[in-house]
Structures are given as C-alpha cells and as structure tokens.
Amino acid sequence: MKLELASGALQLSRGQTVKLRDAVGSTICAREGTVWITEEKSRKDVVLEPGYCFRVDRPGLTIVQAFADASVSLA
C-alpha cells in the first residue's frame, strides 16, 4: 500500500472513516484527537489517543474512524 499525504497527516472529522486495503505493515499514528481502528478478521479493536501508534498486522480491510476531529499519519 502506498499513500502520499502532502501535509504529512490526514485530517478526519468526527465520525469520518478511512478504509485501508491490504495495509499490512503500515503504521497509523494519532497526532490529534482519538481514533478507533479495526482490522478484518480480528477480534480486537484499537483506540489510539494522541502520541500513540498502531502497526497493521493483518491483510484485508482496516478501518480508521475518528471519535472527534482528529489527525493521523500513515507510514
């Protein structure tokens, strides 16, 4: 997966979701706000607060949703 962001971060409004396909190995970091992350075929969900990161470890669909206005980086 390759995603280029001009500003280095993706801005999400409250309730907005981003769907990532086959992003295994990518790292999602919460820069501002809190986001919820769920991976296809995983029983656990992750809640990231600012300053924390999560590495996608499953192929398939990964969904990131903002609880409130948020900013995330993807690498």
N, CA, C and O atoms as a Tripos MOL2 file, in Angstrom:
@<TRIPOS>MOLECULE
protein
  300   299    75     0     0
PROTEIN
NO_CHARGES

@<TRIPOS>ATOM
      1 N           0.8330   -1.1710    0.0000 N.3       1 MET1
      2 CA          0.0000    0.0000    0.0000 C.3       1 MET1
      3 C           0.8780    1.2350    0.0000 C.2       1 MET1
      4 O           1.8440    1.3150    0.7590 O.2       1 MET1
      5 N           0.5500    2.1940   -0.8450 N.am      2 LYS2
      6 CA          1.2860    3.4430   -0.8830 C.3       2 LYS2
      7 C           0.2830    4.5820   -0.8180 C.2       2 LYS2
      8 O          -0.6210    4.6750   -1.6480 O.2       2 LYS2
      9 N           0.4490    5.4420    0.1700 N.am      3 LEU3
     10 CA         -0.4350    6.5850    0.3410 C.3       3 LEU3
     11 C           0.4430    7.7890    0.6100 C.2       3 LEU3
     12 O           1.2230    7.7950    1.5620 O.2       3 LEU3
     13 N           0.3220    8.8020   -0.2220 N.am      4 GLU4
     14 CA          1.1270   10.0060   -0.0430 C.3       4 GLU4
     15 C           0.2360   11.1360    0.4420 C.2       4 GLU4
     16 O          -0.8320   11.3840   -0.1160 O.2       4 GLU4
     17 N           0.6790   11.8060    1.4690 N.am      5 LEU5
     18 CA         -0.0640   12.9210    2.0340 C.3       5 LEU5
     19 C           0.8180   14.1600    1.9780 C.2       5 LEU5
     20 O           1.9210   14.1680    2.5260 O.2       5 LEU5
     21 N           0.3430   15.1850    1.3280 N.am      6 ALA6
     22 CA          1.1400   16.3930    1.1450 C.3       6 ALA6
     23 C           1.5460   17.0200    2.4740 C.2       6 ALA6
     24 O           2.6830   17.4700    2.6190 O.2       6 ALA6
     25 N           0.6450   17.0550    3.4360 N.am      7 SER7
     26 CA          0.9340   17.7130    4.7060 C.3       7 SER7
     27 C           1.5310   16.7550    5.7290 C.2       7 SER7
     28 O           1.9160   17.1840    6.8160 O.2       7 SER7
     29 N           1.6150   15.4760    5.4080 N.am      8 GLY8
     30 CA          2.1520   14.5040    6.3470 C.3       8 GLY8
     31 C           1.1100   13.9300    7.2780 C.2       8 GLY8
     32 O           1.4070   13.0250    8.0580 O.2       8 GLY8
     33 N          -0.1180   14.4470    7.2110 N.am      9 ALA9
     34 CA         -1.1710   13.9520    8.0890 C.3       9 ALA9
     35 C          -2.5070   13.9910    7.3640 C.2       9 ALA9
     36 O          -2.7260   14.7900    6.4530 O.2       9 ALA9
     37 N          -3.3800   13.1140    7.7920 N.am     10 LEU10
     38 CA         -4.7240   13.0440    7.2460 C.3      10 LEU10
     39 C          -5.6760   13.5970    8.2920 C.2      10 LEU10
     40 O          -5.7090   13.1130    9.4240 O.2      10 LEU10
     41 N          -6.4420   14.6000    7.9230 N.am     11 GLN11
     42 CA         -7.4020   15.2190    8.8340 C.3      11 GLN11
     43 C          -8.7360   14.4860    8.7270 C.2      11 GLN11
     44 O          -9.2470   14.2840    7.6250 O.2      11 GLN11
     45 N          -9.2960   14.0920    9.8590 N.am     12 LEU12
     46 CA        -10.5810   13.4120    9.9010 C.3      12 LEU12
     47 C         -11.5600   14.2090   10.7460 C.2      12 LEU12
     48 O         -11.2100   14.6840   11.8260 O.2      12 LEU12
     49 N         -12.7700   14.3540   10.2620 N.am     13 SER13
     50 CA        -13.8310   14.9940   11.0350 C.3      13 SER13
     51 C         -14.4800   13.9460   11.9240 C.2      13 SER13
     52 O         -14.3540   12.7470   11.6730 O.2      13 SER13
     53 N         -15.1680   14.3910   12.9540 N.am     14 ARG14
     54 CA        -15.8620   13.4820   13.8630 C.3      14 ARG14
     55 C         -16.7220   12.4950   13.0790 C.2      14 ARG14
     56 O         -17.5520   12.8970   12.2630 O.2      14 ARG14
     57 N         -16.5210   11.2070   13.3280 N.am     15 GLY15
     58 CA        -17.2970   10.1630   12.6810 C.3      15 GLY15
     59 C         -16.8000    9.7480   11.3090 C.2      15 GLY15
     60 O         -17.2710    8.7510   10.7620 O.2      15 GLY15
     61 N         -15.8720   10.4800   10.7490 N.am     16 GLN16
     62 CA        -15.3520   10.1580    9.4180 C.3      16 GLN16
     63 C         -14.4940    8.8990    9.4760 C.2      16 GLN16
     64 O         -13.7550    8.6810   10.4360 O.2      16 GLN16
     65 N         -14.6020    8.0750    8.4370 N.am     17 THR17
     66 CA        -13.8150    6.8500    8.3850 C.3      17 THR17
     67 C         -12.9110    6.8380    7.1660 C.2      17 THR17
     68 O         -13.1790    7.4840    6.1530 O.2      17 THR17
     69 N         -11.8350    6.0810    7.2990 N.am     18 VAL18
     70 CA        -10.9070    5.8360    6.2010 C.3      18 VAL18
     71 C         -10.7750    4.3270    6.0960 C.2      18 VAL18
     72 O         -10.5360    3.6460    7.0940 O.2      18 VAL18
     73 N         -10.9300    3.8080    4.8890 N.am     19 LYS19
     74 CA        -10.7820    2.3830    4.6540 C.3      19 LYS19
     75 C          -9.4430    2.1340    3.9700 C.2      19 LYS19
     76 O          -9.1450    2.7270    2.9330 O.2      19 LYS19
     77 N          -8.6460    1.2610    4.5530 N.am     20 LEU20
     78 CA         -7.3420    0.9080    4.0040 C.3      20 LEU20
     79 C          -7.3860   -0.5580    3.5970 C.2      20 LEU20
     80 O          -7.7560   -1.4140    4.4000 O.2      20 LEU20
     81 N          -7.0190   -0.8450    2.3820 N.am     21 ARG21
     82 CA         -6.9910   -2.2390    1.9090 C.3      21 ARG21
     83 C          -5.5480   -2.7270    1.8350 C.2      21 ARG21
     84 O          -4.6630   -2.0480    1.3140 O.2      21 ARG21
     85 N          -5.3410   -3.9180    2.3710 N.am     22 ASP22
     86 CA         -4.0230   -4.5560    2.3440 C.3      22 ASP22
     87 C          -2.9110   -3.6180    2.8010 C.2      22 ASP22
     88 O          -1.9030   -3.4430    2.1170 O.2      22 ASP22
     89 N          -3.1140   -3.0240    3.9620 N.am     23 ALA23
     90 CA         -2.1490   -2.0810    4.5260 C.3      23 ALA23
     91 C          -1.2090   -2.7430    5.5260 C.2      23 ALA23
     92 O          -0.5420   -2.0570    6.3010 O.2      23 ALA23
     93 N          -1.1540   -4.0850    5.5140 N.am     24 VAL24
     94 CA         -0.3150   -4.8040    6.4600 C.3      24 VAL24
     95 C           1.1160   -4.2470    6.4330 C.2      24 VAL24
     96 O           1.7070   -4.0460    5.3730 O.2      24 VAL24
     97 N           1.6450   -4.0070    7.6340 N.am     25 GLY25
     98 CA          2.9770   -3.4310    7.7550 C.3      25 GLY25
     99 C           2.9750   -1.9220    7.9000 C.2      25 GLY25
    100 O           3.9870   -1.3390    8.2890 O.2      25 GLY25
    101 N           1.8600   -1.2810    7.5960 N.am     26 SER26
    102 CA          1.7640    0.1780    7.7360 C.3      26 SER26
    103 C           1.5850    0.5600    9.2000 C.2      26 SER26
    104 O           1.0660   -0.2200    9.9990 O.2      26 SER26
    105 N           2.0180    1.7590    9.5380 N.am     27 THR27
    106 CA          1.8640    2.2640   10.8970 C.3      27 THR27
    107 C           0.9350    3.4730   10.8760 C.2      27 THR27
    108 O           1.1180    4.4020   10.0900 O.2      27 THR27
    109 N          -0.0530    3.4410   11.7460 N.am     28 ILE28
    110 CA         -1.0160    4.5320   11.8890 C.3      28 ILE28
    111 C          -0.7260    5.2070   13.2200 C.2      28 ILE28
    112 O          -0.7100    4.5460   14.2580 O.2      28 ILE28
    113 N          -0.4980    6.5170   13.2020 N.am     29 CYS29
    114 CA         -0.2250    7.2670   14.4280 C.3      29 CYS29
    115 C          -1.2670    8.3550   14.6110 C.2      29 CYS29
    116 O          -1.5840    9.0840   13.6710 O.2      29 CYS29
    117 N          -1.7940    8.4640   15.8110 N.am     30 ALA30
    118 CA         -2.7380    9.5280   16.1400 C.3      30 ALA30
    119 C          -1.9350   10.7620   16.5220 C.2      30 ALA30
    120 O          -1.1590   10.7440   17.4780 O.2      30 ALA30
    121 N          -2.1320   11.8210   15.7700 N.am     31 ARG31
    122 CA         -1.4210   13.0760   16.0630 C.3      31 ARG31
    123 C          -2.2790   14.0010   16.9070 C.2      31 ARG31
    124 O          -1.7890   14.6630   17.8210 O.2      31 ARG31
    125 N          -3.5650   14.0400   16.5890 N.am     32 GLU32
    126 CA         -4.5390   14.8390   17.3510 C.3      32 GLU32
    127 C          -5.8330   14.0510   17.4150 C.2      32 GLU32
    128 O          -6.1600   13.3160   16.4820 O.2      32 GLU32
    129 N          -6.5700   14.1950   18.5010 N.am     33 GLY33
    130 CA         -7.8420   13.5020   18.6250 C.3      33 GLY33
    131 C          -7.6540   12.0080   18.8700 C.2      33 GLY33
    132 O          -6.5320   11.5050   18.9300 O.2      33 GLY33
    133 N          -8.7640   11.3220   19.0080 N.am     34 THR34
    134 CA         -8.7600    9.8910   19.2790 C.3      34 THR34
    135 C          -9.4190    9.1560   18.1270 C.2      34 THR34
    136 O         -10.4600    9.5790   17.6240 O.2      34 THR34
    137 N          -8.8080    8.0470   17.7070 N.am     35 VAL35
    138 CA         -9.3580    7.2640   16.6090 C.3      35 VAL35
    139 C          -9.5240    5.8070   17.0210 C.2      35 VAL35
    140 O          -8.8090    5.3000   17.8860 O.2      35 VAL35
    141 N         -10.4800    5.1510   16.3830 N.am     36 TRP36
    142 CA        -10.7630    3.7390   16.5790 C.3      36 TRP36
    143 C         -10.2970    3.0030   15.3380 C.2      36 TRP36
    144 O         -10.5380    3.4520   14.2180 O.2      36 TRP36
    145 N          -9.6270    1.8660   15.5320 N.am     37 ILE37
    146 CA         -9.1140    1.0720   14.4130 C.3      37 ILE37
    147 C          -9.5990   -0.3630   14.5610 C.2      37 ILE37
    148 O          -9.5280   -0.9470   15.6430 O.2      37 ILE37
    149 N         -10.0870   -0.9190   13.4670 N.am     38 THR38
    150 CA        -10.4720   -2.3240   13.4590 C.3      38 THR38
    151 C          -9.9270   -2.9700   12.1910 C.2      38 THR38
    152 O          -9.9010   -2.3560   11.1240 O.2      38 THR38
    153 N          -9.4930   -4.2200   12.3270 N.am     39 GLU39
    154 CA         -8.9420   -4.9650   11.2020 C.3      39 GLU39
    155 C          -9.8530   -6.1380   10.8620 C.2      39 GLU39
    156 O         -10.4580   -6.7530   11.7400 O.2      39 GLU39
    157 N          -9.9350   -6.4290    9.5920 N.am     40 GLU40
    158 CA        -10.7250   -7.5600    9.1250 C.3      40 GLU40
    159 C         -10.2360   -8.8490    9.7850 C.2      40 GLU40
    160 O          -9.0330   -9.0930    9.8810 O.2      40 GLU40
    161 N         -11.1750   -9.6610   10.2300 N.am     41 LYS41
    162 CA        -10.9130  -10.9640   10.8520 C.3      41 LYS41
    163 C         -10.1130  -10.8730   12.1480 C.2      41 LYS41
    164 O          -9.3900  -11.8030   12.5050 O.2      41 LYS41
    165 N         -10.2450   -9.7500   12.8480 N.am     42 SER42
    166 CA         -9.5980   -9.5960   14.1490 C.3      42 SER42
    167 C         -10.6810   -9.4040   15.2030 C.2      42 SER42
    168 O         -11.6750   -8.7180   14.9660 O.2      42 SER42
    169 N         -10.4830  -10.0040   16.3510 N.am     43 ARG43
    170 CA        -11.4600   -9.8680   17.4410 C.3      43 ARG43
    171 C         -11.1900   -8.6500   18.3090 C.2      43 ARG43
    172 O         -12.0160   -8.2800   19.1440 O.2      43 ARG43
    173 N         -10.0500   -8.0370   18.1150 N.am     44 LYS44
    174 CA         -9.7200   -6.8810   18.9560 C.3      44 LYS44
    175 C          -9.7660   -5.5900   18.1370 C.2      44 LYS44
    176 O          -9.3800   -5.5580   16.9690 O.2      44 LYS44
    177 N         -10.2360   -4.5610   18.7670 N.am     45 ASP45
    178 CA        -10.2160   -3.2220   18.1910 C.3      45 ASP45
    179 C          -9.1870   -2.4140   18.9680 C.2      45 ASP45
    180 O          -8.8140   -2.7730   20.0850 O.2      45 ASP45
    181 N          -8.7380   -1.3340   18.3730 N.am     46 VAL46
    182 CA         -7.7210   -0.4900   18.9950 C.3      46 VAL46
    183 C          -8.2380    0.9370   19.0490 C.2      46 VAL46
    184 O          -8.8180    1.4350   18.0840 O.2      46 VAL46
    185 N          -8.0260    1.5890   20.1780 N.am     47 VAL47
    186 CA         -8.3310    3.0080   20.3170 C.3      47 VAL47
    187 C          -7.0010    3.7190   20.5170 C.2      47 VAL47
    188 O          -6.2630    3.4400   21.4610 O.2      47 VAL47
    189 N          -6.7100    4.6510   19.5990 N.am     48 LEU48
    190 CA         -5.4510    5.4010   19.6780 C.3      48 LEU48
    191 C          -5.7150    6.8190   20.1490 C.2      48 LEU48
    192 O          -6.5770    7.5180   19.6170 O.2      48 LEU48
    193 N          -4.9700    7.2230   21.1410 N.am     49 GLU49
    194 CA         -5.0010    8.6040   21.6060 C.3      49 GLU49
    195 C          -3.7650    9.2960   21.0540 C.2      49 GLU49
    196 O          -2.8350    8.6260   20.6060 O.2      49 GLU49
    197 N          -3.7360   10.6260   21.0770 N.am     50 PRO50
    198 CA         -2.6000   11.3550   20.5250 C.3      50 PRO50
    199 C          -1.2590   10.8600   21.0720 C.2      50 PRO50
    200 O          -1.0860   10.6630   22.2750 O.2      50 PRO50
    201 N          -0.3200   10.6690   20.1450 N.am     51 GLY51
    202 CA          1.0140   10.2240   20.5240 C.3      51 GLY51
    203 C           1.2170    8.7200   20.4410 C.2      51 GLY51
    204 O           2.3420    8.2400   20.5770 O.2      51 GLY51
    205 N           0.1450    7.9710   20.2190 N.am     52 TYR52
    206 CA          0.2520    6.5140   20.1350 C.3      52 TYR52
    207 C           0.1250    6.0470   18.6910 C.2      52 TYR52
    208 O          -0.5140    6.6970   17.8630 O.2      52 TYR52
    209 N           0.7500    4.9030   18.4060 N.am     53 CYS53
    210 CA          0.7500    4.3390   17.0500 C.3      53 CYS53
    211 C           0.3140    2.8860   17.0770 C.2      53 CYS53
    212 O           0.3610    2.2220   18.1130 O.2      53 CYS53
    213 N          -0.1080    2.4130   15.9300 N.am     54 PHE54
    214 CA         -0.5390    1.0320   15.7600 C.3      54 PHE54
    215 C          -0.0160    0.5240   14.4310 C.2      54 PHE54
    216 O          -0.1360    1.2000   13.4090 O.2      54 PHE54
    217 N           0.5620   -0.6620   14.4440 N.am     55 ARG55
    218 CA          1.0640   -1.2780   13.2170 C.3      55 ARG55
    219 C           0.0390   -2.2970   12.7210 C.2      55 ARG55
    220 O          -0.3230   -3.2220   13.4480 O.2      55 ARG55
    221 N          -0.4200   -2.1280   11.4980 N.am     56 VAL56
    222 CA         -1.3960   -3.0340   10.8960 C.3      56 VAL56
    223 C          -0.7140   -4.3830   10.6810 C.2      56 VAL56
    224 O           0.3190   -4.4660   10.0160 O.2      56 VAL56
    225 N          -1.3060   -5.4500   11.2570 N.am     57 ASP57
    226 CA         -0.6540   -6.7590   11.1470 C.3      57 ASP57
    227 C          -1.4990   -7.8020   10.4270 C.2      57 ASP57
    228 O          -1.1580   -8.9850   10.4350 O.2      57 ASP57
    229 N          -2.5950   -7.3810    9.8050 N.am     58 ARG58
    230 CA         -3.4450   -8.3200    9.0810 C.3      58 ARG58
    231 C          -3.7210   -7.8040    7.6700 C.2      58 ARG58
    232 O          -3.9360   -6.6090    7.4690 O.2      58 ARG58
    233 N          -3.7130   -8.7090    6.6990 N.am     59 PRO59
    234 CA         -4.1130   -8.3090    5.3410 C.3      59 PRO59
    235 C          -5.6270   -8.0860    5.3100 C.2      59 PRO59
    236 O          -6.3350   -8.4710    6.2400 O.2      59 PRO59
    237 N          -6.1040   -7.4790    4.2620 N.am     60 GLY60
    238 CA         -7.5420   -7.2280    4.1410 C.3      60 GLY60
    239 C          -7.8710   -5.7970    4.4850 C.2      60 GLY60
    240 O          -7.0500   -4.8980    4.3010 O.2      60 GLY60
    241 N          -9.0710   -5.5860    4.9860 N.am     61 LEU61
    242 CA         -9.5860   -4.2440    5.2470 C.3      61 LEU61
    243 C          -9.2560   -3.7800    6.6630 C.2      61 LEU61
    244 O          -9.4540   -4.5150    7.6300 O.2      61 LEU61
    245 N          -8.7580   -2.5670    6.7710 N.am     62 THR62
    246 CA         -8.5380   -1.8980    8.0520 C.3      62 THR62
    247 C          -9.3460   -0.6110    8.0150 C.2      62 THR62
    248 O          -9.2740    0.1460    7.0460 O.2      62 THR62
    249 N         -10.1170   -0.3620    9.0720 N.am     63 ILE63
    250 CA        -10.9440    0.8440    9.1320 C.3      63 ILE63
    251 C         -10.4630    1.7230   10.2760 C.2      63 ILE63
    252 O         -10.2360    1.2520   11.3910 O.2      63 ILE63
    253 N         -10.3120    3.0090    9.9790 N.am     64 VAL64
    254 CA         -9.9360    4.0060   10.9700 C.3      64 VAL64
    255 C         -11.0800    4.9980   11.0630 C.2      64 VAL64
    256 O         -11.5030    5.5470   10.0460 O.2      64 VAL64
    257 N         -11.5950    5.2420   12.2810 N.am     65 GLN65
    258 CA        -12.7050    6.1860   12.4540 C.3      65 GLN65
    259 C         -12.3620    7.1580   13.5750 C.2      65 GLN65
    260 O         -11.8200    6.7720   14.6110 O.2      65 GLN65
    261 N         -12.6880    8.4270   13.3450 N.am     66 ALA66
    262 CA        -12.4160    9.4730   14.3270 C.3      66 ALA66
    263 C         -13.5720    9.6130   15.3070 C.2      66 ALA66
    264 O         -14.7270    9.7280   14.8960 O.2      66 ALA66
    265 N         -13.2620    9.6030   16.6190 N.am     67 PHE67
    266 CA        -14.2860    9.8460   17.6370 C.3      67 PHE67
    267 C         -14.6870   11.3180   17.6420 C.2      67 PHE67
    268 O         -15.8510   11.6560   17.8530 O.2      67 PHE67
    269 N         -13.7240   12.1710   17.4110 N.am     68 ALA68
    270 CA        -13.9160   13.6230   17.2950 C.3      68 ALA68
    271 C         -12.9390   14.0540   16.2020 C.2      68 ALA68
    272 O         -12.2430   13.2140   15.6320 O.2      68 ALA68
    273 N         -12.8800   15.3350   15.9080 N.am     69 ASP69
    274 CA        -11.9220   15.7860   14.9010 C.3      69 ASP69
    275 C         -10.5350   15.2500   15.2680 C.2      69 ASP69
    276 O         -10.1090   15.3330   16.4190 O.2      69 ASP69
    277 N          -9.8460   14.7030   14.2740 N.am     70 ALA70
    278 CA         -8.5710   14.0430   14.5550 C.3      70 ALA70
    279 C          -7.6100   14.2120   13.3840 C.2      70 ALA70
    280 O          -8.0010   14.6020   12.2830 O.2      70 ALA70
    281 N          -6.3590   13.9130   13.6480 N.am     71 SER71
    282 CA         -5.3180   13.9240   12.6400 C.3      71 SER71
    283 C          -4.4970   12.6670   12.8380 C.2      71 SER71
    284 O          -4.0650   12.3680   13.9510 O.2      71 SER71
    285 N          -4.2790   11.9190   11.7400 N.am     72 VAL72
    286 CA         -3.4630   10.7060   11.8150 C.3      72 VAL72
    287 C          -2.3980   10.7550   10.7320 C.2      72 VAL72
    288 O          -2.5750   11.3870    9.6900 O.2      72 VAL72
    289 N          -1.2960   10.0800   10.9950 N.am     73 SER73
    290 CA         -0.2610    9.9230    9.9710 C.3      73 SER73
    291 C          -0.1840    8.4400    9.6290 C.2      73 SER73
    292 O          -0.4400    7.5780   10.4690 O.2      73 SER73
    293 N           0.1670    8.1670    8.4000 N.am     74 LEU74
    294 CA          0.2940    6.7990    7.9150 C.3      74 LEU74
    295 C           1.6690    6.6280    7.3020 C.2      74 LEU74
    296 O           2.1040    7.4480    6.4930 O.2      74 LEU74
    297 N           2.3440    5.5750    7.6840 N.am     75 ALA75
    298 CA          3.6710    5.3050    7.1250 C.3      75 ALA75
    299 C           3.8230    3.8280    6.8430 C.2      75 ALA75
    300 O           4.8720    3.3940    6.3680 O.2      75 ALA75
@<TRIPOS>BOND
     1     1     2 1
     2     2     3 1
     3     3     4 2
     4     3     5 am
     5     5     6 1
     6     6     7 1
     7     7     8 2
     8     7     9 am
     9     9    10 1
    10    10    11 1
    11    11    12 2
    12    11    13 am
    13    13    14 1
    14    14    15 1
    15    15    16 2
    16    15    17 am
    17    17    18 1
    18    18    19 1
    19    19    20 2
    20    19    21 am
    21    21    22 1
    22    22    23 1
    23    23    24 2
    24    23    25 am
    25    25    26 1
    26    26    27 1
    27    27    28 2
    28    27    29 am
    29    29    30 1
    30    30    31 1
    31    31    32 2
    32    31    33 am
    33    33    34 1
    34    34    35 1
    35    35    36 2
    36    35    37 am
    37    37    38 1
    38    38    39 1
    39    39    40 2
    40    39    41 am
    41    41    42 1
    42    42    43 1
    43    43    44 2
    44    43    45 am
    45    45    46 1
    46    46    47 1
    47    47    48 2
    48    47    49 am
    49    49    50 1
    50    50    51 1
    51    51    52 2
    52    51    53 am
    53    53    54 1
    54    54    55 1
    55    55    56 2
    56    55    57 am
    57    57    58 1
    58    58    59 1
    59    59    60 2
    60    59    61 am
    61    61    62 1
    62    62    63 1
    63    63    64 2
    64    63    65 am
    65    65    66 1
    66    66    67 1
    67    67    68 2
    68    67    69 am
    69    69    70 1
    70    70    71 1
    71    71    72 2
    72    71    73 am
    73    73    74 1
    74    74    75 1
    75    75    76 2
    76    75    77 am
    77    77    78 1
    78    78    79 1
    79    79    80 2
    80    79    81 am
    81    81    82 1
    82    82    83 1
    83    83    84 2
    84    83    85 am
    85    85    86 1
    86    86    87 1
    87    87    88 2
    88    87    89 am
    89    89    90 1
    90    90    91 1
    91    91    92 2
    92    91    93 am
    93    93    94 1
    94    94    95 1
    95    95    96 2
    96    95    97 am
    97    97    98 1
    98    98    99 1
    99    99   100 2
   100    99   101 am
   101   101   102 1
   102   102   103 1
   103   103   104 2
   104   103   105 am
   105   105   106 1
   106   106   107 1
   107   107   108 2
   108   107   109 am
   109   109   110 1
   110   110   111 1
   111   111   112 2
   112   111   113 am
   113   113   114 1
   114   114   115 1
   115   115   116 2
   116   115   117 am
   117   117   118 1
   118   118   119 1
   119   119   120 2
   120   119   121 am
   121   121   122 1
   122   122   123 1
   123   123   124 2
   124   123   125 am
   125   125   126 1
   126   126   127 1
   127   127   128 2
   128   127   129 am
   129   129   130 1
   130   130   131 1
   131   131   132 2
   132   131   133 am
   133   133   134 1
   134   134   135 1
   135   135   136 2
   136   135   137 am
   137   137   138 1
   138   138   139 1
   139   139   140 2
   140   139   141 am
   141   141   142 1
   142   142   143 1
   143   143   144 2
   144   143   145 am
   145   145   146 1
   146   146   147 1
   147   147   148 2
   148   147   149 am
   149   149   150 1
   150   150   151 1
   151   151   152 2
   152   151   153 am
   153   153   154 1
   154   154   155 1
   155   155   156 2
   156   155   157 am
   157   157   158 1
   158   158   159 1
   159   159   160 2
   160   159   161 am
   161   161   162 1
   162   162   163 1
   163   163   164 2
   164   163   165 am
   165   165   166 1
   166   166   167 1
   167   167   168 2
   168   167   169 am
   169   169   170 1
   170   170   171 1
   171   171   172 2
   172   171   173 am
   173   173   174 1
   174   174   175 1
   175   175   176 2
   176   175   177 am
   177   177   178 1
   178   178   179 1
   179   179   180 2
   180   179   181 am
   181   181   182 1
   182   182   183 1
   183   183   184 2
   184   183   185 am
   185   185   186 1
   186   186   187 1
   187   187   188 2
   188   187   189 am
   189   189   190 1
   190   190   191 1
   191   191   192 2
   192   191   193 am
   193   193   194 1
   194   194   195 1
   195   195   196 2
   196   195   197 am
   197   197   198 1
   198   198   199 1
   199   199   200 2
   200   199   201 am
   201   201   202 1
   202   202   203 1
   203   203   204 2
   204   203   205 am
   205   205   206 1
   206   206   207 1
   207   207   208 2
   208   207   209 am
   209   209   210 1
   210   210   211 1
   211   211   212 2
   212   211   213 am
   213   213   214 1
   214   214   215 1
   215   215   216 2
   216   215   217 am
   217   217   218 1
   218   218   219 1
   219   219   220 2
   220   219   221 am
   221   221   222 1
   222   222   223 1
   223   223   224 2
   224   223   225 am
   225   225   226 1
   226   226   227 1
   227   227   228 2
   228   227   229 am
   229   229   230 1
   230   230   231 1
   231   231   232 2
   232   231   233 am
   233   233   234 1
   234   234   235 1
   235   235   236 2
   236   235   237 am
   237   237   238 1
   238   238   239 1
   239   239   240 2
   240   239   241 am
   241   241   242 1
   242   242   243 1
   243   243   244 2
   244   243   245 am
   245   245   246 1
   246   246   247 1
   247   247   248 2
   248   247   249 am
   249   249   250 1
   250   250   251 1
   251   251   252 2
   252   251   253 am
   253   253   254 1
   254   254   255 1
   255   255   256 2
   256   255   257 am
   257   257   258 1
   258   258   259 1
   259   259   260 2
   260   259   261 am
   261   261   262 1
   262   262   263 1
   263   263   264 2
   264   263   265 am
   265   265   266 1
   266   266   267 1
   267   267   268 2
   268   267   269 am
   269   269   270 1
   270   270   271 1
   271   271   272 2
   272   271   273 am
   273   273   274 1
   274   274   275 1
   275   275   276 2
   276   275   277 am
   277   277   278 1
   278   278   279 1
   279   279   280 2
   280   279   281 am
   281   281   282 1
   282   282   283 1
   283   283   284 2
   284   283   285 am
   285   285   286 1
   286   286   287 1
   287   287   288 2
   288   287   289 am
   289   289   290 1
   290   290   291 1
   291   291   292 2
   292   291   293 am
   293   293   294 1
   294   294   295 1
   295   295   296 2
   296   295   297 am
   297   297   298 1
   298   298   299 1
   299   299   300 2
@<TRIPOS>SUBSTRUCTURE
     1 MET1         2 RESIDUE 1 A MET
     2 LYS2         6 RESIDUE 1 A LYS
     3 LEU3        10 RESIDUE 1 A LEU
     4 GLU4        14 RESIDUE 1 A GLU
     5 LEU5        18 RESIDUE 1 A LEU
     6 ALA6        22 RESIDUE 1 A ALA
     7 SER7        26 RESIDUE 1 A SER
     8 GLY8        30 RESIDUE 1 A GLY
     9 ALA9        34 RESIDUE 1 A ALA
    10 LEU10       38 RESIDUE 1 A LEU
    11 GLN11       42 RESIDUE 1 A GLN
    12 LEU12       46 RESIDUE 1 A LEU
    13 SER13       50 RESIDUE 1 A SER
    14 ARG14       54 RESIDUE 1 A ARG
    15 GLY15       58 RESIDUE 1 A GLY
    16 GLN16       62 RESIDUE 1 A GLN
    17 THR17       66 RESIDUE 1 A THR
    18 VAL18       70 RESIDUE 1 A VAL
    19 LYS19       74 RESIDUE 1 A LYS
    20 LEU20       78 RESIDUE 1 A LEU
    21 ARG21       82 RESIDUE 1 A ARG
    22 ASP22       86 RESIDUE 1 A ASP
    23 ALA23       90 RESIDUE 1 A ALA
    24 VAL24       94 RESIDUE 1 A VAL
    25 GLY25       98 RESIDUE 1 A GLY
    26 SER26      102 RESIDUE 1 A SER
    27 THR27      106 RESIDUE 1 A THR
    28 ILE28      110 RESIDUE 1 A ILE
    29 CYS29      114 RESIDUE 1 A CYS
    30 ALA30      118 RESIDUE 1 A ALA
    31 ARG31      122 RESIDUE 1 A ARG
    32 GLU32      126 RESIDUE 1 A GLU
    33 GLY33      130 RESIDUE 1 A GLY
    34 THR34      134 RESIDUE 1 A THR
    35 VAL35      138 RESIDUE 1 A VAL
    36 TRP36      142 RESIDUE 1 A TRP
    37 ILE37      146 RESIDUE 1 A ILE
    38 THR38      150 RESIDUE 1 A THR
    39 GLU39      154 RESIDUE 1 A GLU
    40 GLU40      158 RESIDUE 1 A GLU
    41 LYS41      162 RESIDUE 1 A LYS
    42 SER42      166 RESIDUE 1 A SER
    43 ARG43      170 RESIDUE 1 A ARG
    44 LYS44      174 RESIDUE 1 A LYS
    45 ASP45      178 RESIDUE 1 A ASP
    46 VAL46      182 RESIDUE 1 A VAL
    47 VAL47      186 RESIDUE 1 A VAL
    48 LEU48      190 RESIDUE 1 A LEU
    49 GLU49      194 RESIDUE 1 A GLU
    50 PRO50      198 RESIDUE 1 A PRO
    51 GLY51      202 RESIDUE 1 A GLY
    52 TYR52      206 RESIDUE 1 A TYR
    53 CYS53      210 RESIDUE 1 A CYS
    54 PHE54      214 RESIDUE 1 A PHE
    55 ARG55      218 RESIDUE 1 A ARG
    56 VAL56      222 RESIDUE 1 A VAL
    57 ASP57      226 RESIDUE 1 A ASP
    58 ARG58      230 RESIDUE 1 A ARG
    59 PRO59      234 RESIDUE 1 A PRO
    60 GLY60      238 RESIDUE 1 A GLY
    61 LEU61      242 RESIDUE 1 A LEU
    62 THR62      246 RESIDUE 1 A THR
    63 ILE63      250 RESIDUE 1 A ILE
    64 VAL64      254 RESIDUE 1 A VAL
    65 GLN65      258 RESIDUE 1 A GLN
    66 ALA66      262 RESIDUE 1 A ALA
    67 PHE67      266 RESIDUE 1 A PHE
    68 ALA68      270 RESIDUE 1 A ALA
    69 ASP69      274 RESIDUE 1 A ASP
    70 ALA70      278 RESIDUE 1 A ALA
    71 SER71      282 RESIDUE 1 A SER
    72 VAL72      286 RESIDUE 1 A VAL
    73 SER73      290 RESIDUE 1 A SER
    74 LEU74      294 RESIDUE 1 A LEU
    75 ALA75      298 RESIDUE 1 A ALA
